[in-house]
Amino acid sequence: MIIHGARPSPFVRKVIVFAAEKGIEVEVQAAGFGRGADGYLKGSPFGKIPALEDGDFLLCDSTAIITYMDALHPGTEMIPAEPKARARTIWYEEFGDTVVQPIGQKIFFNRAVAKRLKREPDLAAADAAEAGEMPKIYDYLENVLPQSGWLVEDRFTLADLAAACPIINVGYVSDGLSADRWPRVAGWIGRVKARPSVAAALEQEAEAVRAMVEK
């Protein structure tokens, strides 16, 4: 099974970690911005990453790929079975994908990615998102994180993975997450990053991230 994409992408990282937690072996091939192997170009006609290639089966979009993986290897490791917990998990994935990521992208793209693509960064947009939008995300998470330190079922699930991935990217280029102001969120991010599957993914992407964030 091949995952096409850029490792530092929150969506690609989400799929890589999900696969690891499910015991699914994947090969990651670099792709994005219109470049990549034939399986990527055919499987992701609109240039989305990640894309999946499993034999002759091609698919793009992280949620679709996770749904496929979960069906191939059933179990409640990452997506709970209990109806309310399952629904909350799906909400937190949606929250990470459609609420946090668009804000985080303004920060990470403009401070790290744009210059690598020889594009003019909008640093004012990054600063505004950091100062005005991310605190609302941190406030929300500080209020909903249980004492257990995990979003759903007192354990690491897709909810934590999906919500944390874009925040990890923000953390590469921002020190706005204050442990004094948001202690639960800071502790939670630390636990997510220490998870063996996540730590391994972060190690694999570290060199690429360093190349993007170096001055």
Summary of the structure (lengths in Angstrom):
residues: 215
radius of gyration: 16.8
end to end distance: 35.8
largest distance: 50.4
contacts: 703
relative contact order: 0.14
helix: 61%
strand: 8%
